[in-house]
Amino acid sequence: MDMPLHLQHCRPLSGPDQRMDAATAAALLKTLDGWELAEHGQAIIKIVHFNDYYRTMAFVNALAFIAHREDHHPDLGVHFNRCEIRFSTHDVGGLSLNDFICAAKADALIGG
């Protein structure tokens, strides 16, 4: 059995040959909680809601720590009571396994 995504670590990837195919992306998306394909399958997104700004910022800071550790950084939209998360691997021009690893780590952070 493969290791769960949230326990895996990102690795450096570059070039279009490292881009994930649509079938693999669709299968991995089913293992995540509330994530959606966006931008014609080039990214995954999720909006996480919180009770207040403090909890939103606590999540953002924890996610930033994980992103730094994994060297794979999301685009974030930070608001009073929600955070919009977008993962895509710019160096491959679309989705890679790194996006799904970090999405799973974000889900683990919020208990998903």
C-alpha beads as a LAMMPS data file, in Angstrom:
LAMMPS data file: protein, C-alpha beads

112 atoms
111 bonds

1 atom types
1 bond types

-500.0 500.0 xlo xhi
-500.0 500.0 ylo yhi
-500.0 500.0 zlo zhi

Masses

1 110.0

Atoms # bond

1 1 1 0.000 0.000 0.000
2 1 1 1.251 3.493 -0.824
3 1 1 2.098 5.932 1.938
4 1 1 -0.731 8.422 2.623
5 1 1 -0.212 11.761 0.896
6 1 1 0.005 13.765 4.129
7 1 1 2.996 11.652 5.226
8 1 1 4.914 12.087 1.967
9 1 1 7.341 14.907 1.174
10 1 1 7.691 17.087 -1.893
11 1 1 10.634 16.711 -4.221
12 1 1 12.011 19.119 -6.793
13 1 1 10.220 18.790 -10.132
14 1 1 10.597 20.731 -13.364
15 1 1 9.564 20.440 -16.966
16 1 1 6.316 19.436 -18.598
17 1 1 7.217 15.729 -18.459
18 1 1 6.677 15.972 -14.668
19 1 1 3.123 17.320 -15.122
20 1 1 0.411 15.035 -13.780
21 1 1 -2.064 13.563 -16.258
22 1 1 -5.777 14.291 -15.869
23 1 1 -6.738 10.752 -14.812
24 1 1 -4.185 10.656 -11.999
25 1 1 -5.205 14.132 -10.831
26 1 1 -8.874 13.103 -10.763
27 1 1 -8.074 9.969 -8.768
28 1 1 -5.945 11.836 -6.226
29 1 1 -8.535 14.580 -5.907
30 1 1 -10.971 11.983 -4.540
31 1 1 -8.601 11.356 -1.613
32 1 1 -8.770 15.014 -0.516
33 1 1 -11.484 16.783 1.458
34 1 1 -13.275 19.558 -0.407
35 1 1 -10.648 20.356 -3.032
36 1 1 -11.641 21.135 -6.626
37 1 1 -9.871 21.206 -9.945
38 1 1 -9.529 24.727 -11.317
39 1 1 -8.097 26.529 -14.299
40 1 1 -8.857 23.709 -16.738
41 1 1 -7.127 21.128 -14.539
42 1 1 -3.983 23.200 -14.000
43 1 1 -4.575 23.844 -10.275
44 1 1 -6.478 22.632 -7.225
45 1 1 -8.311 24.991 -4.888
46 1 1 -10.098 24.941 -1.559
47 1 1 -11.765 27.579 0.578
48 1 1 -11.496 27.006 4.321
49 1 1 -13.822 28.878 6.683
50 1 1 -12.989 29.928 10.242
51 1 1 -14.830 31.647 13.080
52 1 1 -12.602 34.712 13.220
53 1 1 -9.471 36.427 11.983
54 1 1 -7.258 34.948 14.701
55 1 1 -8.071 31.368 13.652
56 1 1 -7.662 32.261 9.982
57 1 1 -4.204 33.709 10.636
58 1 1 -3.186 30.792 12.846
59 1 1 -4.030 28.433 9.981
60 1 1 -2.222 30.611 7.420
61 1 1 0.914 30.733 9.559
62 1 1 0.884 26.972 10.146
63 1 1 0.355 26.342 6.426
64 1 1 3.194 28.756 5.613
65 1 1 5.493 26.748 7.877
66 1 1 4.549 23.517 6.094
67 1 1 4.977 25.148 2.682
68 1 1 8.422 26.412 3.657
69 1 1 9.455 22.998 4.979
70 1 1 8.223 21.268 1.809
71 1 1 9.555 24.061 -0.466
72 1 1 6.195 24.087 -2.240
73 1 1 4.170 27.254 -1.802
74 1 1 0.466 27.874 -2.393
75 1 1 -1.204 31.030 -3.565
76 1 1 -3.336 32.235 -0.662
77 1 1 -6.253 34.628 -0.409
78 1 1 -6.514 35.607 3.248
79 1 1 -9.732 37.156 4.549
80 1 1 -11.302 37.806 7.955
81 1 1 -12.905 34.369 8.316
82 1 1 -11.655 32.316 5.388
83 1 1 -8.580 31.335 3.437
84 1 1 -8.571 30.484 -0.255
85 1 1 -5.797 27.998 -1.080
86 1 1 -4.515 27.305 -4.590
87 1 1 -1.829 24.782 -5.459
88 1 1 -0.161 24.380 -8.840
89 1 1 3.422 23.536 -9.742
90 1 1 4.718 26.432 -11.799
91 1 1 7.910 24.583 -12.764
92 1 1 5.909 21.874 -14.561
93 1 1 3.160 24.120 -15.921
94 1 1 0.289 22.434 -14.106
95 1 1 -0.365 19.887 -11.391
96 1 1 2.182 17.563 -9.838
97 1 1 2.211 15.136 -6.952
98 1 1 3.637 17.951 -4.790
99 1 1 0.321 19.820 -5.042
100 1 1 -1.628 16.871 -3.693
101 1 1 0.910 16.189 -0.943
102 1 1 0.619 19.769 0.300
103 1 1 -3.170 19.789 -0.060
104 1 1 -3.324 16.655 2.104
105 1 1 -1.057 18.313 4.666
106 1 1 -3.395 21.331 4.703
107 1 1 -6.348 18.999 5.268
108 1 1 -4.502 17.310 8.142
109 1 1 -3.879 20.728 9.642
110 1 1 -7.599 21.482 9.779
111 1 1 -8.565 17.952 10.754
112 1 1 -9.885 16.949 7.317

Bonds

1 1 1 2
2 1 2 3
3 1 3 4
4 1 4 5
5 1 5 6
6 1 6 7
7 1 7 8
8 1 8 9
9 1 9 10
10 1 10 11
11 1 11 12
12 1 12 13
13 1 13 14
14 1 14 15
15 1 15 16
16 1 16 17
17 1 17 18
18 1 18 19
19 1 19 20
20 1 20 21
21 1 21 22
22 1 22 23
23 1 23 24
24 1 24 25
25 1 25 26
26 1 26 27
27 1 27 28
28 1 28 29
29 1 29 30
30 1 30 31
31 1 31 32
32 1 32 33
33 1 33 34
34 1 34 35
35 1 35 36
36 1 36 37
37 1 37 38
38 1 38 39
39 1 39 40
40 1 40 41
41 1 41 42
42 1 42 43
43 1 43 44
44 1 44 45
45 1 45 46
46 1 46 47
47 1 47 48
48 1 48 49
49 1 49 50
50 1 50 51
51 1 51 52
52 1 52 53
53 1 53 54
54 1 54 55
55 1 55 56
56 1 56 57
57 1 57 58
58 1 58 59
59 1 59 60
60 1 60 61
61 1 61 62
62 1 62 63
63 1 63 64
64 1 64 65
65 1 65 66
66 1 66 67
67 1 67 68
68 1 68 69
69 1 69 70
70 1 70 71
71 1 71 72
72 1 72 73
73 1 73 74
74 1 74 75
75 1 75 76
76 1 76 77
77 1 77 78
78 1 78 79
79 1 79 80
80 1 80 81
81 1 81 82
82 1 82 83
83 1 83 84
84 1 84 85
85 1 85 86
86 1 86 87
87 1 87 88
88 1 88 89
89 1 89 90
90 1 90 91
91 1 91 92
92 1 92 93
93 1 93 94
94 1 94 95
95 1 95 96
96 1 96 97
97 1 97 98
98 1 98 99
99 1 99 100
100 1 100 101
101 1 101 102
102 1 102 103
103 1 103 104
104 1 104 105
105 1 105 106
106 1 106 107
107 1 107 108
108 1 108 109
109 1 109 110
110 1 110 111
111 1 111 112
